Amino acid sequence: MGGCMSRHHRPLGLWGWGWRLCVLALLWLLGVAAWIIWVGDRDQAAPADVIIVLGAAAYDAKPSPVFEERIRHALDLYRQDYAPRLIFTGGFGGSGARFAESQVAKRYALRHEVPPDAILIETVSRTTRQNLLQARALMRKRGMRRAIVVSDPLHMARALRLCRELGIDALSSSTPSTRFRSFHTSWRFLLQEVYFFHRDLFVQGA
């Protein structure tokens, strides 16, 4: 009887525990990825003081396709009277760049008949955190409290987490027509955001 019990209740061993840990790790990563997708799919647009557009690449005086989608969505929100002002963020992408990302966005908005006094920009940020820090400074200077944050869907979870950390009262409104359409680019972006989620758990201020 004792022999039977020992055969049925043998310890798992290293391989058994390793397999279980791998399964748990995979489930965790899938859960994080699902949460990032879920957050990006929500549209919380509601009346606010300002619309913050997070920076993305620009090619000289022209926004990249990704950045143009963000700008266009922000202009749609502005025209629907969700907020009376826009903050475009993003500094100079390289040492030889003629225009900061935010300047490119402002030029785009002006060409689409947004009045100059409705546009605020900053030209020093290079990361999402810096985008939001600079936007927060502009908001505080003008007594603004609530913002709608515009970015790509898979970027939104990280943007909102940073807003909470920085004390920005933020609503999310992801671009409805992201340029990350192909399977390859979408999965690369998602894997990047899963990485940033875990990095930010352990590295504060990143």
C-alpha positions as CSV (number, residue, x, y, z in Angstrom):
1,M,0.0,0.0,0.0
2,G,2.8,2.4,0.9
3,G,4.5,1.5,-2.4
4,C,1.3,2.4,-4.3
5,M,1.0,5.7,-2.6
6,S,4.6,6.7,-3.3
7,R,4.1,5.9,-7.0
8,H,1.0,8.1,-7.2
9,H,2.4,11.0,-5.2
10,R,6.0,11.3,-6.4
11,P,7.5,14.7,-6.2
12,L,7.3,16.8,-9.3
13,G,11.1,17.3,-9.7
14,L,12.8,20.1,-11.5
15,W,11.3,19.4,-14.9
16,G,7.8,19.3,-13.4
17,W,8.2,22.6,-11.6
18,G,9.9,24.2,-14.6
19,W,7.0,23.2,-16.9
20,R,4.5,24.6,-14.5
21,L,6.3,27.9,-14.1
22,C,6.6,28.2,-17.9
23,V,2.8,27.7,-18.2
24,L,2.1,30.3,-15.5
25,A,4.5,32.7,-17.2
26,L,2.8,32.3,-20.5
27,L,-0.6,32.8,-19.0
28,W,0.6,35.9,-17.3
29,L,2.1,37.4,-20.5
30,L,-1.1,36.6,-22.4
31,G,-3.1,38.3,-19.7
32,V,-0.9,41.4,-19.9
33,A,-1.2,41.5,-23.6
34,A,-5.0,41.1,-23.4
35,W,-5.2,44.0,-20.9
36,I,-3.1,46.2,-23.2
37,I,-5.4,45.5,-26.1
38,W,-8.6,46.0,-24.0
39,V,-7.4,49.4,-22.7
40,G,-6.6,50.5,-26.2
41,D,-10.0,49.5,-27.5
42,R,-11.9,51.7,-25.1
43,D,-12.8,55.2,-26.1
44,Q,-13.3,57.5,-23.1
45,A,-13.6,60.8,-25.0
46,A,-15.6,63.3,-23.0
47,P,-15.5,67.0,-22.4
48,A,-12.1,68.1,-21.3
49,D,-9.8,71.1,-21.1
50,V,-7.3,70.0,-23.7
51,I,-6.4,67.2,-26.1
52,I,-2.8,65.9,-25.7
53,V,-1.3,64.3,-28.8
54,L,1.7,62.1,-28.0
55,G,4.6,62.5,-30.3
56,A,5.8,60.1,-33.0
57,A,8.3,60.3,-35.9
58,A,8.3,63.1,-38.4
59,Y,10.1,63.2,-41.7
60,D,11.4,66.8,-42.0
61,A,8.2,68.8,-42.3
62,K,5.9,65.8,-42.8
63,P,4.4,63.6,-40.1
64,S,5.0,59.9,-40.3
65,P,1.9,57.8,-41.1
66,V,1.6,56.9,-37.4
67,F,1.9,60.5,-36.3
68,E,-0.6,61.7,-38.9
69,E,-3.2,59.3,-37.7
70,R,-2.8,60.7,-34.2
71,I,-3.0,64.3,-35.4
72,R,-6.1,63.6,-37.5
73,H,-7.9,61.9,-34.7
74,A,-7.1,64.8,-32.3
75,L,-8.5,67.3,-34.9
76,D,-11.7,65.2,-35.2
77,L,-12.1,65.4,-31.4
78,Y,-11.4,69.1,-31.5
79,R,-14.0,69.7,-34.2
80,Q,-16.5,67.8,-32.1
81,D,-15.9,70.3,-29.3
82,Y,-14.5,67.8,-26.8
83,A,-11.9,70.4,-25.9
84,P,-11.0,73.9,-26.9
85,R,-7.3,73.4,-27.1
86,L,-4.7,71.0,-28.4
87,I,-1.2,70.2,-27.0
88,F,1.2,68.6,-29.5
89,T,4.2,67.0,-28.0
90,G,7.5,65.8,-29.4
91,G,11.0,67.3,-29.8
92,F,13.6,67.0,-32.5
93,G,14.0,63.5,-33.8
94,G,17.7,64.0,-34.6
95,S,20.5,66.5,-34.7
96,G,19.8,67.4,-38.3
97,A,16.0,67.8,-38.0
98,R,14.7,71.1,-39.1
99,F,11.4,70.8,-37.1
100,A,10.4,69.2,-33.9
101,E,7.6,66.7,-34.0
102,S,5.2,69.1,-32.3
103,Q,6.1,71.8,-34.8
104,V,5.2,69.5,-37.7
105,A,1.9,68.7,-36.0
106,K,1.1,72.4,-35.5
107,R,1.8,73.1,-39.2
108,Y,-0.5,70.3,-40.1
109,A,-3.3,71.6,-37.8
110,L,-2.9,75.1,-39.1
111,R,-3.3,73.9,-42.7
112,H,-6.5,72.2,-41.5
113,E,-7.9,75.6,-40.2
114,V,-7.3,75.2,-36.5
115,P,-6.7,78.7,-35.1
116,P,-3.2,79.4,-33.8
117,D,-4.5,80.3,-30.3
118,A,-6.0,76.8,-29.9
119,I,-2.6,75.1,-30.3
120,L,0.1,74.6,-27.7
121,I,3.4,72.8,-28.3
122,E,6.6,71.8,-26.5
123,T,9.8,71.0,-28.4
124,V,12.1,69.2,-26.0
125,S,10.6,65.8,-25.2
126,R,11.9,62.5,-26.7
127,T,9.9,59.8,-24.8
128,T,6.3,59.2,-23.8
129,R,7.1,60.2,-20.2
130,Q,8.7,63.4,-21.3
131,N,5.8,64.1,-23.7
132,L,3.4,63.9,-20.7
133,L,5.7,65.9,-18.3
134,Q,5.9,68.7,-20.8
135,A,2.2,68.6,-21.4
136,R,1.5,68.7,-17.7
137,A,3.6,71.8,-17.4
138,L,1.6,73.5,-20.1
139,M,-1.6,72.5,-18.5
140,R,-0.6,73.7,-15.0
141,K,0.5,77.0,-16.4
142,R,-2.9,77.6,-18.0
143,G,-5.1,76.1,-15.2
144,M,-6.1,73.1,-17.2
145,R,-7.3,70.0,-15.3
146,R,-8.6,67.3,-17.5
147,A,-7.1,66.0,-20.8
148,I,-7.9,63.6,-23.5
149,V,-4.8,61.7,-24.5
150,V,-4.5,60.6,-28.1
151,S,-2.2,57.8,-29.2
152,D,-2.2,54.4,-30.9
153,P,-4.4,51.7,-29.2
154,L,-1.5,49.5,-28.1
155,H,0.3,52.5,-26.7
156,M,-2.6,53.7,-24.6
157,A,-2.2,51.5,-21.5
158,R,1.3,52.7,-20.9
159,A,0.3,56.3,-21.6
160,L,-2.6,56.2,-19.0
161,R,-0.3,54.5,-16.4
162,L,2.1,57.4,-16.8
163,C,-0.7,59.9,-16.6
164,R,-1.8,58.4,-13.2
165,E,1.8,58.4,-12.0
166,L,2.2,62.1,-13.0
167,G,-1.1,63.2,-11.6
168,I,-2.7,64.0,-14.9
169,D,-6.5,63.6,-15.0
170,A,-6.6,61.8,-18.3
171,L,-9.2,60.2,-20.6
172,S,-8.1,58.0,-23.4
173,S,-9.1,58.2,-27.1
174,S,-7.1,55.9,-29.3
175,T,-6.7,56.4,-33.0
176,P,-9.5,54.4,-34.7
177,S,-7.4,53.8,-37.8
178,T,-3.9,52.8,-36.5
179,R,-1.1,52.4,-39.0
180,F,0.1,49.3,-37.3
181,R,-2.2,47.2,-39.4
182,S,-0.2,44.2,-40.5
183,F,0.2,41.1,-38.3
184,H,4.0,41.7,-38.2
185,T,3.9,45.3,-37.1
186,S,1.0,44.9,-34.7
187,W,2.7,42.0,-32.9
188,R,6.0,43.8,-32.7
189,F,4.3,46.8,-31.2
190,L,2.4,44.6,-28.7
191,L,5.5,42.8,-27.7
192,Q,7.2,46.1,-27.2
193,E,4.4,47.3,-24.9
194,V,4.4,44.1,-22.9
195,Y,8.2,44.6,-22.4
196,F,7.6,48.2,-21.2
197,F,4.9,47.1,-18.8
198,H,7.3,44.8,-17.0
199,R,10.2,47.3,-17.2
200,D,8.1,49.9,-15.6
201,L,7.1,47.6,-12.7
202,F,10.7,47.5,-11.6
203,V,12.3,50.7,-13.0
204,Q,10.6,53.8,-11.7
205,G,10.9,57.0,-13.8
206,A,11.6,55.1,-17.1
